[in-house]
Amino acid sequence: MDERTGPVFGVIVLIAVVLCAAGAIWLRRAGRTPLVPAWIALIVGLHFFPLAPLLRYPALAIWAALVTLVALVGVAVARRFDLAPSAVVGAGAGMALLAGAATALVHALT
């Protein structure tokens, strides 16, 4: 982070937080509370896309795509197997984020 990237990073994260909150409130009011974790995962995945070039870490786009895909496909998988969307999306997004964190650590140490 520096004087250039810091404020942009902050704006991206702020937008993501606002979208997460607004979507969660809307889903809850619409009686679709079980979809809130998938919504949060979707926004988390999407917010990584602009961060990849900003942070000069292109691999972040891979993890962005994986988390976004998990958020979208996880709901369908949960419905198909009569599972809670939070279980499927949470497990999938968690594994993708853990793998991303591990590769970032290896990248930072090498």
N, C-alpha and C positions, 0 to 999 in steps of 0.2 A: 504494500500500500504506500502511496505517496500522495502529494497534494493534488495530483490529477485523478488518480483512481479512487481515492477515499470518498469524495463526495458522490461520485457516480455509483460506487458500490452501495453507499447509504441510500440513494434514491431507489436503486433496484430492490434492495431488501425492504425498504418502506412500502413500495408498491406491492411486493409479494405479501407482506404482512396484512396490508389493507385488503387485498384480494382474498386471502385466507379467511380473515374475519368476516368480510361481507358475504362470501359464499357460505360459510358455516352458519351464519345467522339466517340467510335466506333458506338454506336446506332445512334447518331446524324448524323454521316457521312453516315451511311447505310439508312438514311431516316426513322428511327424508333424512332424518338424523343419521341412519346407518351409512349414508354416503359421505358424511363429513370427512372421515379419514382419507377417502379416495380423493376428495377435492383438495385437501391439504397436500397430499402427495403429488397431485397434478401440478399445483402451483409451485411446490418445491422443485420438482423436475424442470418445469418451464423456466424458473428463475435462474437456473444454472446456465442456460443457453447464452444469455448476454454476459454472464460472468466469465465464461471461458475465454473470449478474446480480451476482455478487460483485464483479467488476471494473467494473461499470456500463458494459459494452461489449456491447450486444445483438448486434452483428454477429458476435461470436465464435460465437454459436449457429449461424450460417450455415456457418462453417468447420468447426464441430463436426459438423454434419450431413453435409457433403461428405466429410470424412475418414472418418467412420463408414461412409458409403455406399460409399466406395472400398474400405474394408477388407472389407465384406460382399460386394460385387459383384465385386471384383477376383479373388477366388479362383475364382468361377464362370467369369469371362472367361479366366483363366489356364488352367483345365482345358479349356475349349471350344477354345482355340487351341493347346493343348499347350505352354504357356509356364510358366516358373517363377512361382509366386505372388508371390515377392519382387520380380520385375521389374514386374509389373502393378501391384501394390499400392504398391510403392516409388515408381514414376513418378507414379501418380495422387495418392497422398498428398503426395508432394513438391510437385507442382504446386498442389494445394489449399492446402498450408501456405505456399508462396511467395506465392500470390495473397492469402492472408489477411494475411501479413506486410506485403505492399505496401500493402494497403488500411489496415492499422493505422498504417503510417508516414504515409500521406497524411492520415488522420484526425488523427494527432498533430500534424502540421505545419500543419493548417488551423484 
